Amino acid sequence: MSSKIYVGNLPYSVTNESLQSNFGEFGDVTSAKVMMDRDTGRSKGFGFVEMASPEMAQAAINGLNGQSVDGRSIVVNLARPMEPRGASDGYRGGRSSY
Protein backbone atom coordinates (compact mmCIF):
# COMPACT_ATOMS: atom_id res chain seq x y z
CA MET A 1 0.00 0.00 0.00
CA SER A 2 1.18 3.49 -0.85
CA SER A 3 1.57 6.37 1.55
CA LYS A 4 0.72 9.04 -1.06
CA ILE A 5 -2.74 10.57 -0.69
CA TYR A 6 -4.89 12.55 -3.11
CA VAL A 7 -6.92 15.37 -1.53
CA GLY A 8 -9.68 16.86 -3.67
CA ASN A 9 -12.41 19.50 -3.46
CA LEU A 10 -10.11 21.76 -1.45
CA PRO A 11 -11.19 25.35 -0.82
CA TYR A 12 -8.92 27.90 -2.51
CA SER A 13 -7.86 29.15 0.93
CA VAL A 14 -5.93 25.93 1.74
CA THR A 15 -2.13 26.27 1.65
CA ASN A 16 0.68 23.71 1.75
CA GLU A 17 1.17 24.58 5.42
CA SER A 18 -2.48 24.17 6.43
CA LEU A 19 -2.69 20.89 4.48
CA GLN A 20 0.38 19.60 6.30
CA SER A 21 -1.05 20.71 9.64
CA ASN A 22 -4.40 18.96 9.07
CA PHE A 23 -2.78 15.68 8.06
CA GLY A 24 -0.14 15.93 10.79
CA GLU A 25 -2.81 14.95 13.33
CA PHE A 26 -2.63 11.42 11.87
CA GLY A 27 1.16 10.97 11.79
CA ASP A 28 4.33 12.25 10.21
CA VAL A 29 3.80 14.14 6.95
CA THR A 30 6.79 13.90 4.61
CA SER A 31 5.31 16.30 2.03
CA ALA A 32 2.13 18.32 1.40
CA LYS A 33 1.51 20.14 -1.87
CA VAL A 34 -1.52 22.08 -3.09
CA MET A 35 -1.48 22.10 -6.90
CA MET A 36 -1.42 25.61 -8.33
CA ASP A 37 -2.42 26.93 -11.75
CA ARG A 38 0.78 28.18 -13.36
CA ASP A 39 -1.01 30.99 -15.24
CA THR A 40 -3.09 32.45 -12.41
CA GLY A 41 -1.12 31.31 -9.35
CA ARG A 42 -4.41 30.18 -7.83
CA SER A 43 -5.09 26.76 -6.29
CA LYS A 44 -6.52 24.11 -8.61
CA GLY A 45 -8.59 22.75 -5.70
CA PHE A 46 -6.62 19.56 -5.11
CA GLY A 47 -3.31 18.42 -3.72
CA PHE A 48 -1.19 15.52 -2.56
CA VAL A 49 0.08 14.51 0.86
CA GLU A 50 2.71 11.89 1.55
CA MET A 51 2.71 10.24 4.95
CA ALA A 52 5.66 8.45 6.59
CA SER A 53 3.91 5.05 6.46
CA PRO A 54 0.96 3.35 4.75
CA GLU A 55 -0.70 2.93 8.16
CA MET A 56 -0.57 6.67 8.81
CA ALA A 57 -1.91 7.30 5.31
CA GLN A 58 -4.88 5.00 5.93
CA ALA A 59 -5.57 6.65 9.29
CA ALA A 60 -5.62 10.08 7.60
CA ILE A 61 -7.94 8.82 4.84
CA ASN A 62 -10.33 7.32 7.40
CA GLY A 63 -10.24 10.45 9.54
CA LEU A 64 -10.49 13.17 6.90
CA ASN A 65 -12.46 11.83 3.91
CA GLY A 66 -15.78 13.66 3.72
CA GLN A 67 -14.86 16.20 6.41
CA SER A 68 -15.81 19.83 5.96
CA VAL A 69 -13.00 22.35 5.35
CA ASP A 70 -14.20 25.95 5.01
CA GLY A 71 -17.64 24.67 4.02
CA ARG A 72 -16.43 22.13 1.42
CA SER A 73 -16.55 18.37 1.89
CA ILE A 74 -13.05 17.17 0.96
CA VAL A 75 -12.28 13.92 -0.86
CA VAL A 76 -9.34 11.97 0.56
CA ASN A 77 -8.10 8.69 -0.92
CA LEU A 78 -4.96 6.91 -2.05
CA ALA A 79 -3.30 8.62 -5.00
CA ARG A 80 -3.35 6.65 -8.24
CA PRO A 81 -0.14 6.36 -10.24
CA MET A 82 0.23 9.07 -12.86
CA GLU A 83 -0.86 7.85 -16.29
CA PRO A 84 1.42 8.47 -19.26
CA ARG A 85 0.46 11.51 -21.27
CA GLY A 86 -0.32 11.35 -24.97
CA ALA A 87 1.59 13.08 -27.72
CA SER A 88 2.04 16.78 -27.08
CA ASP A 89 1.10 17.76 -30.65
CA GLY A 90 -2.57 17.06 -30.01
CA TYR A 91 -2.70 14.01 -32.28
CA ARG A 92 -5.20 11.49 -30.96
CA GLY A 93 -5.27 9.01 -33.81
CA GLY A 94 -8.61 10.15 -35.23
CA ARG A 95 -9.38 11.34 -38.73
CA SER A 96 -8.75 14.95 -39.59
CA SER A 97 -11.69 17.14 -40.54
CA TYR A 98 -9.82 18.76 -43.43
N, C-alpha and C positions, 0 to 999 in steps of 0.2 A: 504494500500500500504506500502511496505517495504521501508526502507531507506538504505538498503545494496545494493551496486552496484558491478557488475562484470566488470572488465576492461581487455580486451584481446588484443592480437597482440602488446604487449608492447615491445619496444626495450630493449635489455639487459642492456642499460645504465640507465634505470629508477630505482630510489631508493624509499624507503618508504617516504623519505622527499620530493623528487620532486613530487611524486604522490599526497601527501597531499597538497603541494603548488598549483599544477594545479587545484585540486578540490576545494581548499579553496576560489577560485574566485567566487564560486557559493553558499557559505554558510559555516557554521561551520562543520568541519570534525572531527568526533569523533574517527575514526581510519583509517589508510591507510597501507596496507600490500601487498608487492610484494612477490609472492610465490617463494621460492628458492628450488633448487634441493639439497637434503640433502647430496648426494654423492659428487657433484662437487662444491657446494656453489654458483652456477650460477643461475640467474633468470630463471624461467620456461616460462617467457613471458606473464604472466597474474597476476592479483592481485585483491584485494577487497578493496572497500572504503565504510565506513559507514558515512552517513551524519546525522546531528542532527534532520532532519525532512524529511518526504516523499516529501514535496514540494521542498526542497533544492536538494534532490536526483534527482527528475524529471528535475529540472533546469540544473543540471550537465549533465545528460544524453542528454538532448536537445542540450546543448552547446558544448559537447565534442565528442559525437559519430561521427565517421568518420573523425575527425581532424587528421592532420599529426603531429606526434611526432618523431623527429629525422628520418624523411623520411618514417615512417610507419603509416598507417591509423589505428587508434585504434578503437576497438569495445567497446562500453559502453552501458550496459543495466542493468536492475534489476537482481540481483543475484537470481538464483533458489535455493530452499531448497536442502540441501545435501541429496542424495539418500542413502539408507542403502547399505552397502557393502555386498557382498556375503561371503561365507565361506572362511576363510583364507587358507584352505588346497588345494585350487585349484579345488575342486570338483564343477562341473557345472551341474550334473545330467545326463550327456550323457553316452553313453556306452564306456567302456574302449577298447583300441585297443589290449590288450593282454589277 
